[in-house]
Every structure is written in structure tokens, then in C-alpha cells.
Amino acid sequence: MPVRSSTVDPPNTQCHWPFRRDFGLCCGVRYDLKTTQGYDEPPLSDFEKSKLRHQALCCLKAELSAWARLLESAPPEARPMIATTLRYLQEDADLVSNRDEAELAQLPTDEQEAFTRFWADVAAMLQKAETNPGPNQVK
């Protein structure tokens, strides 16, 4: 039986995984926050859902921060790989509930704003990764 996502440890102990592909499971993002269909457990409360979204956002921010550090320090040849990863974040179906405008509209205002800021940061970093490096970044 799958582990219920509400048992995920706090973000500061779970977000040690830059560059791993299981970030969605780590964050509880892959868990359907709207229902527990398929599980023999009661539905999550609004508080539990909010807590999971907060944990997911913390983990996603940690992931983005790791990629930002790599973007600043890596050789120009690494930019396409970084851009591919950022596009993956933008397109991953498991993150749609935290990215899609219609889905975000159902969240509390503070969560809407936090996720909107996060996705704007992803877009800005993607744009930076897709541009040619400046003369100070050429190694």
C-alpha cells in the first residue's frame, strides 16, 4: 500500500535531492490533493492539503535553487540540459494542480500567489538558460 503523503517529513529534511527525478514523490506533489481515491484512508482535510502544497512548494523551490546555482557555475554546454529540466517542470502532468490557472484559482489567495511567483521564476530561469552566456560566464 502506498505511503500516505501527509506523512512526508518537513521540507527541510526532505529537500536534499537536487537533480533527482523523484522530486514529485518526495514532495507529495504526485499525491492527488483533492481525493484519496484508491486508498483505504479518509479524504485529506483542507489543512492537510494546504500543508502538502506548502511542502511541495518548498521542495520545488529547493530544486529550482539548485538549478540556479548550476546555471551560474556550469559551463555553457550545460545550458541545454538545464533548459530541458526547466521545461520538464513546466510540462510535468504531476504538477498541473500547482501550475494550471484553473487549478490555482481554487486555492487560497496566498497559495495562488506563491505558486504563480514560483512558475514565473521557472520561466525567467528558463529564458536565461536558453540565452547565450555573457562574457563573464564563459569558462
C-alpha positions in Angstrom: 0.0 0.0 0.0 1.4 3.4 -0.9 2.6 5.7 1.9 0.1 8.5 2.6 1.7 11.8 1.6 0.6 13.5 4.7 3.3 11.5 6.5 6.0 13.3 4.4 8.7 14.8 6.6 9.1 18.6 6.9 10.6 20.2 3.8 13.9 20.9 5.4 14.6 17.2 5.8 13.0 16.1 2.5 14.6 18.6 0.1 18.1 17.2 -0.1 17.6 15.9 -3.6 18.7 18.3 -6.3 19.0 16.7 -9.7 16.9 13.6 -8.7 13.9 12.7 -10.8 11.7 11.6 -7.9 11.1 15.1 -6.6 7.3 14.8 -7.2 7.0 11.8 -4.9 9.4 13.4 -2.4 7.2 16.5 -2.2 3.9 14.8 -2.2 3.1 16.5 -5.5 2.2 13.2 -7.2 -0.4 12.6 -4.5 -3.8 13.7 -5.6 -4.6 16.5 -3.2 -8.3 16.6 -4.0 -9.1 13.0 -3.2 -7.7 9.8 -1.8 -9.4 7.6 -4.4 -7.7 4.2 -4.5 -6.6 4.5 -0.9 -8.2 2.9 2.1 -8.0 6.2 4.0 -10.3 9.1 4.6 -10.0 12.2 2.4 -7.4 14.7 3.4 -8.6 17.8 5.3 -8.1 21.3 3.8 -5.4 21.8 6.4 -3.6 18.6 5.3 -3.9 19.6 1.6 -2.5 23.0 2.3 0.4 21.5 4.3 1.2 19.2 1.4 1.1 22.1 -1.1 3.4 24.1 1.1 5.8 21.1 1.3 5.6 20.7 -2.4 6.4 24.4 -3.0 9.4 24.2 -0.6 10.8 21.2 -2.4 10.2 22.8 -5.8 11.9 26.0 -4.7 14.9 23.9 -3.5 15.0 22.2 -6.8 14.9 25.5 -8.7 17.6 27.0 -6.4 19.9 24.0 -7.1 19.4 24.5 -10.9 20.0 28.3 -10.5 23.3 27.6 -8.8 24.3 25.1 -11.6 23.2 27.7 -14.2 25.5 30.3 -12.7 28.5 28.0 -12.3 28.3 25.4 -15.1 29.9 25.7 -18.5 27.8 27.0 -21.4 27.5 23.4 -22.7 25.3 22.6 -19.7 22.7 25.2 -20.5 20.6 22.9 -22.9 20.4 20.3 -20.2 19.3 22.9 -17.6 16.7 24.3 -20.0 15.4 20.8 -20.7 14.9 20.2 -17.0 13.1 23.5 -16.5 10.8 22.8 -19.5 10.1 19.4 -17.9 8.9 21.2 -14.7 6.7 23.4 -16.8 5.1 20.5 -18.6 5.0 17.7 -16.0 1.4 16.5 -15.7 2.0 15.7 -12.0 2.5 19.4 -11.3 -0.6 20.6 -13.1 -2.6 21.1 -9.9 0.1 23.6 -8.8 0.6 25.3 -12.2 -2.7 25.4 -14.2 -4.6 28.7 -13.8 -7.9 27.0 -13.3 -6.5 24.7 -10.6 -4.7 27.6 -8.9 -7.9 29.6 -8.9 -9.3 27.0 -6.4 -6.5 27.6 -3.9 -6.4 30.2 -1.2 -5.0 33.6 -2.4 -1.7 33.3 -0.7 -1.0 29.9 -2.2 -2.1 31.1 -5.6 0.4 34.0 -5.4 3.2 31.7 -4.1 2.8 29.2 -6.9 2.4 31.9 -9.6 5.6 33.5 -8.4 7.4 30.1 -8.5 6.3 29.4 -12.1 7.3 33.0 -13.1 10.7 32.2 -11.6 10.9 29.0 -13.5 10.1 30.8 -16.8 12.7 33.5 -16.1 15.4 30.9 -15.4 14.4 29.0 -18.5 14.8 32.1 -20.6 18.2 32.8 -19.0 19.2 29.1 -19.7 18.2 29.5 -23.3 20.1 32.6 -23.9 23.8 32.7 -24.7 26.1 33.2 -21.7 27.6 36.6 -21.1 31.4 37.0 -21.3 31.7 36.7 -17.5 30.1 33.2 -17.6 32.3 31.7 -20.3 34.7 29.3 -18.7 
